[in-house]
């Protein structure tokens, strides 16, 4: 635990300008990011008596080992930089909303020649019209199925569209009237785009005019005794009305607004958002977060706005954003939202009427979401905490291993030897920290030497990162001094409390020896043997046997199995790429880049085998000596099995005869 006074900057060093500040721990990892109108006042507030700080703030400042700041011109720039750094560094003491799922949207690809209606998730794309998000993908499909009767817009993929155009026949939707079949020319690109624009107008809430027009056409057809046409229009109107009923009117027509509500307790908070477009609720989403920093409701609302609109396109920002309380920097946030939208955005609290009533509904949803989350998570949190405590007790560690790294070796009969490193923090997989290694081949299947190599490489990189920051020096005590740090997380900058290896006593001994050779003595090591699920410790003749019902053993199994899965996946991918190159893999000194260059230049190994040495030298990066080596290796390679005419039994010499019948 660090003493905040040990890294407290002098008051005169801190500017009074607006800016963003970062707290870092002893490993130079960013643990908190904040913004301030006056950096001097805000940063100084963290260095008062620890007893007067909020418990979460006190934990943060005692975990930190340094603080730094960046000055900006305006408060809006500070808001933008704070959001960018939170997304980049993922600080452990900042509020991070965990979206309870990925929400789908109804998308119309207006950027294509023939716009397509589809369900789309993920980041927004330029030129695509979005409606939603919706709670479920099936809700979008039901709505689209009803509307395709009236707006027969293309919904097929590019492959299906291309194939239908080639064979000259539309897909099933084209035959049943739910697609205008632009693939076979039933409508022109202009007519199809007009259909897509009508579809978008209807989804955007401009329904009254279109329904009135259809009703007028229905009456006109009935008067002219075109009863089949009138019946079809009647059914179209019914389908559109059913589609409209799926999104009840909650506000006045043409109202575009997002309503945000927060439910919280001392430890957690839930946020619910209702997206209202054209007066109708078009989508709903929710987030849950741990209150790892001292933050009030206004701060939670500010973080929610940053996450909701930080990566969205301007079209996704509505005219009104309704919140339960205004954030502290409401004018700054309003300017930021206006910049995202390109026009004025009203950020306010609803006071009366339909909007206030709808806000109460959103708040009830937030309360229910928080209650449901606490019910689901209670067992999970208890289980993870118990697992870490059991591991610490069984291995006689000083504390719970909050960061666990596991290593596994994978190969195929000694070839394509690779290793994996997976990371679990607080009992949960942290996939962004996973790493994989290529291991040089040893004679025989020597997993022990491979384990020694990969652990050495991982922790050698850790020491190199410490050397760069001046936190470690070689035995002679001389360093080049700390380099200027750009703040980006390093690959191997943070040590684990526990290293787990897949294997028994030999693998554990190799890993421990690798750490000792590097002078690292503050990282525990254990191994988990597959056969009996025994936990092996360095220097011990007998394993530690955890009960089969132990949560600690279950967590170690999960970590080990994840490392095994990640290693097997990498080894298979690597082997698959190697097999694709065929005989070129046997050419000594020929790397993947030059293999790909040869295949790309000649088109196939067969054509490369027929090429002369001078022709091979024409490939960029291939010298004459290498060309001679390639030609010699291909000449010695076993040729492909000849084709045989099944009718006559004769060997086919001419490629054009393959597959022919007499």
C-alpha positions, 0 to 999 in steps of 0.5 A, a space after each residue: 500500500 503506497 503513501 499518497 504523500 510519496 508521490 504528491 506533486 508540488 502545488 505550483 507544478 499543477 496548472 489551473 487549466 482544464 485537463 485530464 489526469 491519470 493515476 498509475 500503480 507501481 507497474 505503470 498501469 493506468 488505474 484511474 482517469 479523470 477530467 477537471 475544469 481546474 487541474 490544480 483544485 481537482 488533483 489536490 483534492 486527492 491528497 488530503 487526509 486519507 481518513 477524510 476520503 471516500 473509501 473507494 477513493 482512498 483505495 485508489 490513491 493508496 494503490 497508485 504510485 504516481 499521477 500525471 496530467 495533460 492540459 487541454 484548451 476547453 472542457 469539451 476537449 477534456 471530456 473527449 480525451 477522458 472518454 478516449 483514455 478510459 476506452 484505451 486503458 480500461 482503468 480498474 477504478 473507473 466506472 465501466 458499464 457492462 452491457 448486458 447483451 449486444 443489441 441488434 438494430 434494423 439496418 437499411 444499407 442505403 450505401 449500396 446500389 440495391 439497398 438491403 434490409 437486415 439485422 445488424 449488430 456492432 458499430 454503425 457504418 456510414 451510409 446505413 440507416 439504423 432503426 432501434 436498437 431492439 430487445 431481440 432479433 426476432 422482434 426485428 424479423 417479425 416487423 420486417 416480415 409484415 412490412 415486406 408485403 408492402 415494401 418488397 425490399 431486398 433482404 438477401 445476402 450478396 452471395 444469394 443476390 449474385 447467384 440469382 442474377 447469374 441463373 436468372 431466377 429470383 429466390 423464394 421471396 421473389 416468387 411469393 411477392 416479398 421481394 421486388 427481385 431487382 436481381 433479375 431486373 423486375 425493377 430498376 435500381 431507381 425503383 428499388 431505391 424508392 421502395 427502400 426510402 419509403 420503407 425508411 420513411 415509414 420506420 422513421 414514424 411518417 406513417 399517417 400520410 402513407 396509410 392515407 394514400 393506401 386507403 385512397 388507392 384501396 377505395 379507388 380500386 373498389 370503385 373501379 371494381 378491381 376487387 383483387 387489387 383492393 383486397 391486396 391493398 386492404 391486407 397491406 394496410 392491415 399488415 402495416 397497422 400490425 407492425 405499428 402496434 408493435 411499437 406503441 405511441 408514448 409521446 407526441 408524433 415526431 418526438 425523437 428522444 432518449 430517456 435515461 434512468 438510473 437505479 443504484 445502491 452503495 455498490 452497484 448501479 443499473 442504467 436503462 435507456 429507452 430510444 423513442 423515435 417518431 413518438 414510439 419506443 423503438 428500442 431499449 437497452 441496459 447497463 450494470 456497473 460496480 461503483 468502483 469510484 466515489 460517484 453520485 447519480 449525476 456522475 453515473 449519468 455523465 458516464 452513461 452519456 459518454 458510453 452511449 454516444 461516444 462511438 455512435 454516429 451523429 444520426 444516433 444522437 436525438 434532439 432530446 436527451 432526458 435524464 433524472 439529474 443533470 451532470 455537473 458539467 451539463 453545458 459542456 456535455 450539451 456542447 459535446 452532444 451538439 457536436 456529435 449530432 451537428 445541431 442543437 441537443 436538449 439535455 434536460 430533466 422532464 418536469 411534467 406530462 407524458 415525458 415525466 410519466 415515461 421516465 418513471 417507467 424507465 426508472 422502474 425498468 432500471 430498478 428491476 434490472 438491478 434487482 435481477 442482476 444482484 440475484 444472478 451475480 450474488 452466487 457468482 461473486 461469492 463463488 469467485 471469492 471463495 475460489 481465490 481464497 481456497 487457492 491462496 490457502 492451499 498454496 500458502 500464498 500471502 494473499 488471493 491471486 488476483 492475476 493468474 497466468 497459465 501456460 500450456 505447450 502444444 505440438 503434433 509429434 514434435 512439430 509446430 511447437 507452440 505455447 499459450 499464455 492465458 490471463 485470469 483477473 479476479 477469477 474472470 478471463 481477460 482475453 485481451 491479455 492472452 498471448 501465444 508463442 512459437 517455440 523452437 523445435 527440440 529433439 524429441 517431444 521435450 515439453 519441459 524445455 519448451 515450458 522453460 523457454 516460454 516462461 523465460 521469454 514472458 518474464 524477460 519481457 516483463 523485466 525489459 518493460 521495467 527497465 524502460 521505466 527505470 523500475 529495475 536495473 541489471 546487476 551492475 546497477 546502470 540503466 539508460 534511465 526511464 524512457 518517455 512513456 506514451 502511456 499505452 499498456 505494454 504486452 508483458 508489463 504486469 506480473 501475476 501473483 500466480 503462474 499455473 503450468 499445464 503438467 506435473 513436477 517436471 514442468 513446475 520445476 522448469 518454470 520455477 527454474 526460469 523465474 530463478 534464473 531471472 531473479 524473480 522470487 515474488 511470483 508463485 508457481 504451481 502445476 495442474 496434472 491432468 490425470 488425477 487433477 493434482 496440484 504440484 508445487 516446486 520442490 515438493 515430493 507430494 502434490 497438493 490434493 484439493 477436494 473434487 468439490 473445491 471451488 479453487 480446483 474448479 477455477 484452476 481447471 478452468 484456467 488450465 483448460 482455457 490455456 489448452 484450448 488457446 494453444 490447440 487453436 493456435 497450433 492447428 492454425 499454424 499447422 493448417 497454414 504450413 500444409 497449404 504451402 506443400 513442398 515449399 515448407 521443406 525449403 530451408 531458410 524460406 519464410 512465410 512471406 517469400 512462400 506467399 510471394 512465390 505462390 502469388 507470382 506463379 499461381 500454384 506449386 505446379 507452375 512454380 515447379 515448371 519455372 526456370 531459375 531465371 523466372 524464379 529470380 523475377 519474384 521480389 525478394 528471391 535471389 539466385 541462390 534461393 531460386 536454385 534451392 527452391 528449384 532443387 527442393 521441388 525437383 526432389 519432391 514427390 509428384 502428385 499421383 497421376 490421374 487414371 481414366 476409369 474406363 480404360 485404366 490408362 494414365 492421363 497425360 493431358 490435363 484436359 482429359 481429366 474427368 472425360 468419358 470415352 
